[in-house]
């Protein structure tokens, strides 16, 4: 029997040891950036208690439908170049809280992995919740037969965040998940008027951690009001703000992912 993930070429997990570091932001912008490189992308949002991906693509009012092979993901555009699956589409009201114990969450994650009819995708990006708990173990175990490409770890620059992400590195090692690299998010604020960069959350923690752990450092994404605005309004940042300070950073991260997959294929 053909699996629903049989047509997916590469699976990436986006992880971070803490909440609020920007996993969903990086997942969203990576998907948009890959689409602009001509790739078909899916995002599986397994952050069951804080599903923000539907809102970031402005499709939070859409419903999920069934087909013969399971759930049909929600498409962001007419070309069906980005598709999404999230518990956010399954809640009766957008403000409903998911008050579930571990086994119920784990069962839904397994269902998300097995029962979503993704079709053919170049990349499936898995946006995970904070931490290294039940949901992460279930996600990695459910995806293991499909040989995920690896994980991107997102941190903010300060030492407290870097400490949490260090635990995520240990999690990857214990579960046999390859680390593709570390992204330092919210790395400095570039003033839109004078272009001076202010390091609000200190700087360099992610790069230092990557060096220390012997994993690639993918780059720094600065704090950018245009990026926040586009996520709030569900707009395509990559298309609309090419002159922004965050644009080259996101393009560079995406190019490294593409280079890595090209090397693996050759």
C-alpha positions as CSV (number, residue, x, y, z in Angstrom):
1,X,0.0,0.0,0.0
2,X,1.4,3.4,-1.0
3,X,2.1,5.6,1.9
4,X,0.9,9.2,2.0
5,X,4.5,10.4,2.4
6,X,5.7,8.3,-0.6
7,X,5.7,11.4,-2.8
8,X,7.6,13.6,-0.3
9,X,11.3,14.0,-1.3
10,X,12.7,15.7,1.8
11,X,11.4,16.0,5.4
12,X,12.8,18.8,7.6
13,X,12.0,19.3,11.3
14,X,12.2,22.7,12.9
15,X,13.1,22.5,16.6
16,X,13.9,24.7,19.6
17,X,14.2,23.9,23.3
18,X,12.0,26.9,24.2
19,X,8.8,28.7,23.2
20,X,8.8,32.1,21.4
21,X,12.1,31.6,19.6
22,X,10.6,31.8,16.1
23,X,10.1,28.2,15.0
24,X,6.9,29.0,13.2
25,X,8.4,32.1,11.7
26,X,11.4,30.2,10.3
27,X,9.1,27.4,9.1
28,X,6.8,29.9,7.3
29,X,9.6,31.9,5.7
30,X,11.5,28.8,4.7
31,X,8.4,27.5,3.0
32,X,7.9,30.8,1.1
33,X,11.5,31.0,0.2
34,X,11.5,27.4,-1.1
35,X,8.4,28.1,-3.1
36,X,10.2,31.1,-4.8
37,X,12.9,28.6,-5.7
38,X,10.3,26.6,-7.6
39,X,9.7,23.9,-5.0
40,X,6.4,22.4,-3.8
41,X,6.3,22.6,0.0
42,X,4.1,21.2,2.8
43,X,4.0,22.3,6.4
44,X,2.9,19.9,9.1
45,X,2.2,21.9,12.3
46,X,2.5,19.6,15.3
47,X,2.4,22.4,17.8
48,X,-0.9,21.1,19.1
49,X,-1.3,23.7,21.9
50,X,-0.2,26.8,19.9
51,X,-1.0,26.2,16.2
52,X,0.0,29.5,14.6
53,X,0.9,28.4,11.1
54,X,-2.7,28.7,9.7
55,X,-2.8,32.3,10.9
56,X,0.6,33.2,9.4
57,X,-0.7,32.1,6.0
58,X,-4.1,33.7,6.5
59,X,-6.0,30.5,6.0
60,X,-7.2,30.0,9.6
61,X,-10.9,29.9,8.6
62,X,-10.4,27.0,6.1
63,X,-11.7,23.5,6.7
64,X,-10.0,20.2,6.2
65,X,-11.8,17.7,3.9
66,X,-11.5,14.0,3.6
67,X,-10.5,12.0,0.5
68,X,-10.0,8.3,-0.2
69,X,-6.4,8.4,1.2
70,X,-7.1,10.6,4.3
71,X,-7.2,14.3,5.0
72,X,-6.6,16.8,2.2
73,X,-4.3,19.5,3.4
74,X,-5.2,23.2,3.1
75,X,-3.6,24.9,0.1
76,X,-2.3,28.5,0.5
77,X,-2.5,29.5,-3.2
78,X,-4.2,28.6,-6.5
79,X,-1.0,26.8,-7.7
80,X,-1.1,24.5,-4.7
81,X,2.6,25.2,-4.2
82,X,2.2,25.3,-0.3
83,X,0.0,23.0,1.6
84,X,-0.7,23.0,5.4
85,X,-2.0,20.6,8.0
86,X,-2.6,21.8,11.6
87,X,-4.9,21.1,14.5
88,X,-5.9,24.7,14.0
89,X,-8.1,23.6,11.1
90,X,-9.8,20.9,13.3
91,X,-10.9,23.1,16.2
92,X,-14.5,24.2,16.4
93,X,-13.6,27.7,17.6
94,X,-10.2,29.3,17.0
95,X,-9.9,30.1,20.8
96,X,-10.5,26.5,21.9
97,X,-7.7,25.2,24.1
98,X,-6.3,21.7,23.5
99,X,-6.5,20.2,27.0
100,X,-5.2,16.7,26.2
101,X,-3.0,14.2,28.0
102,X,0.0,12.7,26.2
103,X,-1.6,9.6,24.6
104,X,-4.3,11.6,22.8
105,X,-1.7,14.1,21.5
106,X,0.6,11.2,20.3
107,X,-2.3,9.5,18.5
108,X,-3.1,12.7,16.6
109,X,0.6,13.2,15.6
110,X,0.7,9.6,14.3
111,X,-2.6,10.3,12.4
112,X,-1.1,13.5,10.9
113,X,2.0,11.6,9.7
114,X,0.0,8.7,8.2
115,X,-3.3,10.2,7.1
116,X,-2.6,13.4,5.3
117,X,-2.7,13.1,1.5
118,X,0.3,15.4,0.7
119,X,0.7,14.2,-2.9
120,X,4.1,15.1,-4.5
121,X,6.2,17.5,-2.5
122,X,9.8,18.6,-2.7
123,X,9.9,19.5,1.0
124,X,7.7,18.7,4.1
125,X,8.6,21.1,6.9
126,X,7.5,19.9,10.4
127,X,6.9,22.8,12.8
128,X,7.3,21.4,16.4
129,X,6.2,22.6,19.8
130,X,8.8,23.9,22.4
131,X,10.8,21.4,24.4
132,X,11.9,17.7,24.0
133,X,8.7,16.0,25.3
134,X,6.1,13.4,24.2
135,X,5.2,15.1,21.0
136,X,8.8,15.3,19.8
137,X,9.4,11.6,20.5
138,X,6.2,10.7,18.7
139,X,6.9,12.9,15.7
140,X,10.5,11.6,15.3
141,X,9.4,7.9,15.7
142,X,6.4,8.3,13.3
143,X,8.7,9.9,10.7
144,X,11.7,7.6,11.1
145,X,10.6,5.1,8.4
146,X,10.5,8.0,5.9
147,X,14.2,8.9,6.6
148,X,13.9,12.7,7.5
149,X,16.6,14.8,6.0
150,X,17.3,16.3,9.5
151,X,16.5,19.1,11.9
152,X,17.0,22.9,11.9
153,X,17.4,24.3,15.4
154,X,16.2,27.8,16.1
155,X,17.6,29.9,19.0
156,X,17.6,33.5,20.0
157,X,21.1,34.9,20.8
158,X,21.0,35.2,24.6
159,X,22.6,32.5,26.9
160,X,19.3,31.4,28.4
161,X,17.8,30.4,25.0
162,X,21.1,28.9,23.9
163,X,21.1,26.6,27.0
164,X,17.6,25.3,26.1
165,X,18.7,24.7,22.5
166,X,21.7,22.8,23.7
167,X,19.3,20.3,25.3
168,X,17.6,20.0,21.9
169,X,21.0,19.0,20.4
170,X,21.2,16.3,23.0
171,X,17.6,15.2,22.0
172,X,18.7,15.0,18.3
173,X,21.7,12.9,19.3
174,X,19.6,10.5,21.4
175,X,17.0,10.0,18.8
176,X,19.4,9.7,15.9
177,X,18.2,12.9,14.1
178,X,20.8,14.7,12.0
179,X,21.2,18.4,12.8
180,X,21.3,20.3,9.5
181,X,22.3,23.5,11.3
182,X,21.4,26.3,13.8
183,X,19.6,29.5,13.0
184,X,20.0,32.5,15.3
185,X,16.7,34.4,15.2
186,X,16.0,37.9,16.5
187,X,19.7,38.6,16.0
188,X,20.0,42.4,16.3
189,X,17.5,45.1,15.2
190,X,18.4,47.2,12.2
191,X,16.9,50.7,12.4
192,X,14.8,51.4,9.3
193,X,15.8,55.1,9.5
194,X,19.6,55.1,10.1
195,X,20.4,51.4,9.4
196,X,22.3,51.1,12.7
197,X,22.1,47.6,14.2
198,X,21.2,47.3,17.9
199,X,21.8,43.9,19.6
200,X,18.7,43.8,21.8
201,X,19.2,40.2,22.9
202,X,23.0,40.2,22.8
203,X,24.6,38.4,19.8
204,X,26.5,35.4,18.6
205,X,25.1,32.7,21.0
206,X,23.8,30.6,18.1
207,X,27.0,30.7,16.2
208,X,29.0,29.9,19.3
209,X,26.8,26.9,20.0
210,X,27.1,25.6,16.5
211,X,30.9,25.9,16.7
212,X,30.9,24.2,20.0
213,X,28.6,21.4,18.9
214,X,30.3,20.9,15.5
215,X,27.2,21.5,13.5
216,X,26.7,24.0,10.6
217,X,25.7,27.6,11.5
218,X,23.0,28.6,8.9
219,X,22.8,32.3,9.7
220,X,21.4,35.2,11.7
221,X,17.9,36.6,11.1
222,X,17.5,40.1,12.5
223,X,14.5,41.5,14.2
224,X,12.5,43.2,11.4
225,X,9.2,45.0,11.7
226,X,8.4,44.2,8.1
227,X,8.8,40.5,8.8
228,X,6.5,40.7,11.8
229,X,3.9,42.7,9.8
230,X,3.9,40.2,7.0
231,X,3.4,37.3,9.4
232,X,0.6,39.2,11.2
233,X,-1.2,39.9,7.9
234,X,-0.5,36.6,6.2
235,X,1.5,38.2,3.4
236,X,4.5,36.8,1.4
237,X,7.5,38.5,3.0
238,X,9.9,37.0,0.4
239,X,8.0,38.6,-2.5
240,X,7.0,41.9,-0.9
241,X,10.1,43.0,1.1
242,X,13.2,42.1,-0.9
243,X,15.0,45.2,0.4
244,X,14.5,44.2,4.1
245,X,17.5,43.3,6.3
246,X,16.0,39.9,7.0
247,X,15.6,39.0,3.3
248,X,19.2,38.1,2.5
249,X,19.5,36.1,5.8
250,X,16.4,34.0,5.0
251,X,17.6,33.5,1.3
252,X,21.0,32.4,2.5
253,X,19.5,29.8,4.9
254,X,17.2,28.4,2.2
255,X,20.1,28.2,-0.3
256,X,22.2,26.2,2.2
257,X,19.2,23.7,2.6
258,X,18.9,23.4,-1.2
259,X,22.7,22.9,-1.5
260,X,22.6,20.2,1.2
261,X,19.8,18.3,-0.6
262,X,21.5,18.6,-4.0
263,X,24.7,17.1,-2.5
264,X,22.8,14.3,-0.9
265,X,21.0,13.5,-4.2
266,X,24.2,13.5,-6.3
